[in-house]
Amino acid sequence: MDSAYLHHVSVPTKDVAKAVPFYTNVLGFKVIARPDFATAGCWLKLGSVEVHVTLVPDGTFPANHVVGSDDIHFAIRFGNFQALVDRVNSKGYSPDLPHDDPKRIIIKPKSMAGYSQLYIMDYDFHLIELNAAFKF
């Protein structure tokens, strides 16, 4: 059997210009070349992980705008979890914000999964898990 790895996650957005800064400014992704598709969008990369943001004004978007840990999500693993937490906090995200604040995060430093986890939402309220590369 051939080896396999996740190449990219495609994330629909209502507004590319508002969606991309979350991935670049908050998570540290870099914009990469993207073919000239008929639909607007932006490709981003961090390490070997790519996120393809695509304009889909009438797309399927999460109805629940409250961060959680059990809904559909994708996960990105980071080598330095504390540096990630510090970076996210410096951008105004915090677990201490009101339950319905879009910048509220959930941090599970010792989750049952065996590694630290942070849950955050992007501009369009897609849930993303950010986790540690080490097990505690």
C-alpha positions as CSV (number, residue, x, y, z in Angstrom):
1,M,0.0,0.0,0.0
2,D,1.2,3.5,-0.8
3,S,1.9,5.9,2.0
4,A,-0.6,8.7,2.5
5,Y,-0.8,12.0,4.2
6,L,-3.4,14.8,4.3
7,H,-2.5,17.3,1.6
8,H,-4.9,20.2,2.3
9,V,-8.2,21.2,3.8
10,S,-10.5,23.3,1.8
11,V,-12.4,26.0,3.8
12,P,-15.3,27.9,2.2
13,T,-15.6,31.6,3.1
14,K,-18.0,34.4,2.6
15,D,-15.2,36.9,2.3
16,V,-11.6,35.9,1.3
17,A,-10.1,39.2,2.4
18,K,-11.5,38.8,5.9
19,A,-10.8,35.1,6.2
20,V,-7.1,35.0,5.2
21,P,-5.8,37.2,8.0
22,F,-6.8,34.6,10.6
23,Y,-4.6,32.0,9.0
24,T,-1.7,34.4,8.3
25,N,-1.7,36.7,11.3
26,V,-3.1,34.4,14.0
27,L,-1.7,31.0,13.0
28,G,1.4,32.0,11.0
29,F,0.5,30.5,7.5
30,K,2.1,31.9,4.4
31,V,0.3,32.7,1.2
32,I,1.4,30.4,-1.7
33,A,0.8,30.4,-5.4
34,R,-2.8,29.4,-6.5
35,P,-4.0,28.7,-10.0
36,D,-6.3,31.2,-11.6
37,F,-9.5,29.4,-10.8
38,A,-12.9,31.0,-11.8
39,T,-13.7,31.3,-8.1
40,A,-11.7,33.7,-5.9
41,G,-9.6,32.2,-3.1
42,C,-6.2,31.9,-1.5
43,W,-3.9,29.0,-0.8
44,L,-1.9,29.0,2.5
45,K,0.8,26.8,3.8
46,L,2.5,26.2,7.2
47,G,5.1,23.4,7.2
48,S,3.5,20.6,5.2
49,V,-0.1,21.7,6.0
50,E,-2.1,23.6,3.4
51,V,-5.4,25.4,3.8
52,H,-7.3,26.4,0.6
53,V,-9.7,29.2,1.3
54,T,-12.3,29.5,-1.4
55,L,-15.0,32.1,-1.9
56,V,-18.4,30.3,-1.6
57,P,-20.9,33.0,-0.6
58,D,-23.8,30.5,-0.4
59,G,-21.7,27.7,1.1
60,T,-22.4,25.5,4.1
61,F,-21.3,27.4,7.2
62,P,-21.5,26.3,10.8
63,A,-24.8,27.5,12.4
64,N,-23.4,27.3,15.9
65,H,-21.0,30.3,16.5
66,V,-19.8,29.1,19.9
67,V,-16.4,27.3,20.1
68,G,-16.6,23.7,21.2
69,S,-14.5,20.6,20.9
70,D,-17.0,18.0,19.6
71,D,-18.1,19.5,16.3
72,I,-16.7,18.8,12.9
73,H,-13.1,20.2,12.7
74,F,-9.7,19.7,11.4
75,A,-6.5,19.6,13.5
76,I,-3.1,21.1,13.0
77,R,-0.2,19.9,15.1
78,F,2.4,22.4,16.4
79,G,5.9,21.7,17.8
80,N,5.8,24.3,20.5
81,F,2.4,24.4,22.1
82,Q,3.1,27.1,24.6
83,A,4.4,29.4,21.9
84,L,1.2,28.8,20.0
85,V,-1.0,29.6,23.0
86,D,1.1,32.8,23.5
87,R,0.7,33.8,19.9
88,V,-3.1,33.2,19.9
89,N,-3.4,35.1,23.2
90,S,-1.4,38.0,21.7
91,K,-4.0,38.3,18.9
92,G,-6.9,38.8,21.4
93,Y,-8.1,35.2,21.7
94,S,-8.7,33.9,25.3
95,P,-10.5,31.2,27.2
96,D,-11.7,33.9,29.6
97,L,-13.9,35.7,27.0
98,P,-17.7,35.3,27.1
99,H,-19.1,32.1,25.8
100,D,-20.5,33.7,22.6
101,D,-17.4,35.8,21.8
102,P,-15.9,34.6,18.5
103,K,-12.4,35.0,20.0
104,R,-13.1,32.7,22.8
105,I,-10.9,29.6,22.8
106,I,-10.9,26.3,24.7
107,I,-7.5,25.1,26.0
108,K,-7.1,21.5,27.2
109,P,-3.5,21.3,28.4
110,K,-3.9,17.7,29.5
111,S,-6.7,16.3,27.3
112,M,-7.9,12.7,27.4
113,A,-6.3,12.4,23.9
114,G,-2.9,12.4,25.5
115,Y,-1.6,15.7,24.1
116,S,-2.5,19.4,24.7
117,Q,-5.3,20.9,22.6
118,L,-6.6,24.3,21.8
119,Y,-9.9,24.9,20.0
120,I,-10.4,28.1,18.0
121,M,-12.8,29.3,15.2
122,D,-11.8,31.1,12.0
123,Y,-13.6,34.1,10.4
124,D,-16.4,31.9,9.1
125,F,-16.8,30.0,12.4
126,H,-15.0,26.8,11.2
127,L,-13.7,24.9,14.2
128,I,-10.0,24.2,14.2
129,E,-8.1,22.1,16.7
130,L,-4.5,23.1,17.3
131,N,-2.5,20.5,19.2
132,A,0.9,19.6,20.6
133,A,3.4,17.4,18.9
134,F,4.3,15.7,22.2
135,K,2.4,13.5,24.6
136,F,2.4,14.3,28.3
